[in-house]
Amino acid sequence: MDDVSDFVKVVVDLPHHWNTNGESMWARPLGNDLYELHNSPFSAYDLNYLDVVFALSSEPGLKPQICRIERRSEHETLRLIFMAATERPERDKILARINELGATYENANSTLYSLDIPPTENYQSLCDELWSLEKSGSLEYETCEARMPGSFDAAPTDG
């Protein structure tokens, strides 16, 4: 088990995101301003569990800001949010199925989940399952590839 004292928080600004203006993630410092992410992000795009990022602190005492991805882990991230009508027993059943399909998850607030899919698992099977659940009205899900080149943010909205 990893010792929590081995981790620091790194941050990413998200000025165009619909839900937040930034996100922090746990990371293991590797030296030379490199950090290995130990969270699946709940808001940022194009970042995944165990990716190695280059991050700099603009001032002493501030959390390092992610500048770029140095090395990809080949993990994938999906996010889902349960609809209010999806009751706890059904949510638990869906989460157990996600585990059966080889993914793990982190819970933000009992409705929002970030899923980590290791490179050894079938990403498309999980997407197909989530798409079916979305059509049934149980949840909504999103893939987490880049929305804007060179950014971890959502794309700006018109208007």
N, C-alpha and C positions, 0 to 999 in steps of 0.2 A: 504494500500500500504506500502511495506517495505521501510524504510528509508535507503538510500544508505550508510549513515555513519555507519550503523550497519554491513557492510560487509568488508571483507579483501580479498586479493588475496592469494590463495594457489597454489603451482606449482607441476608439475610432470615432471621428466626427461623422454625423449623419444629418446634415442640414435639410435634406429633402425627404427624409423618412416620414411616413404618415403618423407614426406613433411616438417617436423619440428623436432627440437631436444628437444622440451619441450612445455608445455602448462600451462597457468595459468587460474584459474577459480575463480569466485566470491564465497565466502563462508561466512556463519554466524558463528562467534566464539561461542562455547558452553562452553568453559572452559576446563581445564585439557588436553589441546592440541587436543581437538576434534572440528571439523568443519563440518557444514552442507552445502553441495554443492548447489549452486543456479544458476548453469549453466548446460546445457548438453554439454559434451565435443565435440570439433571438431576433435580431433586427438587421445586422450587417449582411451584405451579400458578398459572394466570392471569397469567403473565409470558411475554413473547415477545421474540425478537430485534428490536432497534431500538425497542422501547417506550421512551418517556420516562417516568421515574419521579421522584418527589419523595422525597429521602432526607436524613435528618439524622444527624449524629454526636452522641451523647450527651455525649462528652468529647473534647477535643482529642487527636488521635492514634488515635482509634478509627475504624474503617471506618463510613461512612454506612449507616444502617439504612433500607431501603426502607419508606416509609410508605404510599404510594399511587401509582397510575398516573396520570400527568398527561395523556399522549397515547398512544393505541394506534398501533402500526405497521401493523396488519392482517396481520402475519405470524401463523402458527399453529405450535404446538409439539406434537410427538408424541414419545413415548419408547418404545424397545424394548429388550428384553433377550433375547439369544440363549440357547436351551436348550443345556445342556452337550453334548448329542448332535449338535448342529449344528456340523459340522467347518468349518475355516477356508475351504476352497474354496467351500462352500455359502454361508458368511457373505459372502465377497467378491462372489459372484454376486448375493445379495440387496441388498447395499449399492450395487452398480452399478445395479441396477434402481431403487432409491430415487433415485439421481441422474438416471436416465432419466426418472423421473416428476416431475422438477423440484425435488426437495428436496436440501438439503445436510445433513450430519450432523457431530456431534462425538462422540468416543469417550471414555468415562470410564475403562474398564478392560478393554477387548477384548470384553466381553459387553454392557455398558450403553451405549446410544447415545441422544443427543438429536437430534431431527430438526427442521430449520427449513423451513417451507413458506411461500414468499413469496406475497403476495396474487395474483400473476399465475398461480399454478399451481393445479391441481385437487386440493384437500384431500381431497375424498371419494374420488377414485380411489386416492390413497395409502392411505387408511383401508381401502378395499376390498381392496387388495393385501395389506396387513398382516394383515387379518382372515383372509384365505385362508391366509397363512403360519402364523398362529396355530393355525388348525384343523388344519394339517398337522403341528404339533408342532415347527416350526423355531424359533419365538420367541413371546414374549408382548409385547403393546404396550398403551399407554394414551394416551388423549387427555388434554390438560392444561388444560382449562377449570377455573374456580374450583370447589373442593370445599366451601368455607365462605364465605358472603358476608362481604366485608370482610377476607379473609385470603388469604395465599398458601400456606397450610398444607394438609395432608391433613385430612380429617374425623377427629375423635376416634373411636376404636374402642370398642365396648361391652365391658365386662368388665374 
